């Protein structure tokens, strides 16, 4: 399975992150351990939502959508 996940910083709630992975537990742990330079300064992170896809291509399409203008508006209404 491939997962699109949405996280929010615990210490800076205005900081959010959308990502894609095939191992959700390991990826979230890496974010919280500081293993990702983009998210290290806002840790710890909490998982807000994740969405599972059988095909990586479909997951990547959904991630791209959520990072687009209309996708960010959608996420703002439904997840944040």
SULGILIN-V588759 format. One record per helix or strand of 3 or more residues. SS is the DSSP state (2 for helix, 1 for strand). FROM is the first residue (numbers start at 1). TO is the last residue. If there is no record, write none. Layout:
# SULGILIN-V588759
SS&FROM&TO + SS&FROM&TO
This chain:
# SULGILIN-V588759
1&2&9 + 1&16&21 + 2&24&32 + 2&40&42 + 1&45&53 + 2&56&66 + 2&69&78
